[in-house]
């Protein structure tokens, strides 16, 4: 008798459980892989399955792995930095900050809204409402090892991020920059690339303008011989070192120049070769 009663009770309980399951409109969604993986555990009106609540997302693989623990617009997304920091995306892959619904490593993110600041100054990521430089990737303008041609690193040797801006930190990065070749600024000092004697001697400022010496971190003209050897002397008659630059110091220097032969600028006035008297209007 007791056994029959137990069977009867078991049957009633089983029937109630089945009935309860049959009344759950989300039952079919809860049995799917998308519920377990993506939190799509709620039945949508159109017959599909959606993330209908935060509870759906919190129980999903996406929350544990990707930090997508909040339901927004019927899908699980990353909504807080705390959710990202608890997820495998952070602990295993370094993607610990929330950005547009996902956990990311902002050091490798390039925001379209910062495109102009990124190209000009390496401030490629938006954080705290402003564009900022967070890593060498931003200063190089790419996640590749070689800097982009228009990046602060390639142009000016500013390859390291510090306090939101790109700075020069290594002599070799300054030496590899276009600024070293054109301006002789080949050594890092106080966050900038500054001129060196060797850099000035090898630069376009020396061969073109006679600015082969160095003072206060920049290339200057210090010697008449450097001025006379420069292209500026041959073209424009700028053959004499005065102050920091080469100037036209005499009519003879102007008369020996291309400016005189081709443009009749044969008179030295105020440091330049000019046509004198000036032609009538």
Helices and strands as residue ranges (DSSP letters): H 2-23, H 27-30, H 33-38, E 42-43, E 49-50, H 54-58, H 61-66, E 70-72, E 75-77, H 81-86, H 88-91, E 97-99, E 102-104, G 106-108, G 112-114, H 115-121, E 125-127, E 130-132, H 136-140, H 152-156, E 160-162, E 165-167, H 171-175, H 178-183, E 185-189, E 192-195, H 197-202, H 204-209, E 213-215, E 218-220, H 224-229, H 231-236, E 240-242, E 245-247, H 251-255, H 258-263, E 267-269, E 272-274
